[in-house]
Amino acid sequence: MAGTVKKIGILTAGGDCPGLNAAIRGVGKTAILKYGMKVYGFSSGYLGLINGEYRKLNEKSLSGILTLGGTILGTSREKPFKPQEYEEYIGSKPERILENYDRLGLDTLICIGGNGTMKTAGKLQGMGLNVIGVPKTIDNDVWGTDVTFGFDSAVNIATEAIDRMHTTANSHKRIMVVEVMGHHTGWLTLFSGVAGGGDVILVPEIEWKPEILKDYLLGRLDAGKPYSIVVVAEGIKIPKKGRKRKQESAGTAVATMIQELTGIETRETILGYIQRGGSPSPRDRMIATELGAYTAGMASNKEFGRMAAYKGYDLISVGLDEVAGKIKYVPREHPLIHHARSIDTCFGDGMPDIIRRKG
Ligand code: F6P
């Protein structure tokens, strides 16, 4: 592309998370104030880009949104490259995107989202658009970056919820199962589970056995621990016989299984969407602002086809083609797992290697 970058478009796609507005503000304000660009915000993720629904953003519309949850632009899980019915009548979505991009005279498109969004962003780059990705998700599972904004806020919310389980569990001498979001990865479950003092933590990356849970939880009772907290990711595998109904959540299935195996009264709580709602944590505001400002700089430098990312505390960029189709799983040897095991946390794959004293 010849000349300077003058017009950029921004969209937020996929599940929402705290920090999206901070990121929009970071990109937008830097683009306008530092680089003198014009900024347009598309509605509802890729849907707005397909339908040509956008509005101009200015300093005023970007003010006062730093602490707001959700996204002022709206979002959707629209996948423009998914084959669709009646395409011959309504036109292909990628073609409509290209038309809208050209009609508006955009020089760059900034796509803020998770794994699915980055995959689409890479495909749009392949079609000839100039695209830059910004990673977000409470799941922290975007490949190529050490951290995503949204994650820290969700860890805080889930941890507070787990904290609150301890007193009610102790009062009733029960086992409390808490289900945390995370379909493919266990970052949120691991971090909030450790921070909230979970006794058992089950993540999709580690295969677990009901019998081990039984021995471990009865062992705790035997050692004079009257209650236990079990933190499970929504995406863990449930043994075939363990799920009573097909639609049953992981938390419910695990709670039922534990009560049957141990005879200890067990209850479950599914945290659900409260983990994604509300104001971002200070750390997420900071990360989103910094990533946003960095991304505007990438646009100005014409670093297209890349995603802004963190490597430690450093901001870098990685190719969208490298990111596409990958998931950042929790390594089984993650230091937090290793150290949690040494304080008697059970991951369901074996008994913790500790000396247990009675009473
Ligand atoms: O944003 C990721 C995530 O929070 C997952 O952990 C969760 O399973 C999923 O979104 C559910 O979101 P939705 O119902 O919006 O598709």
Residues whose N, C-alpha, C, O or C-beta is under 5 A from the ligand:
A	BS01	F6P	G15 D16 D139 M181 G182 H183
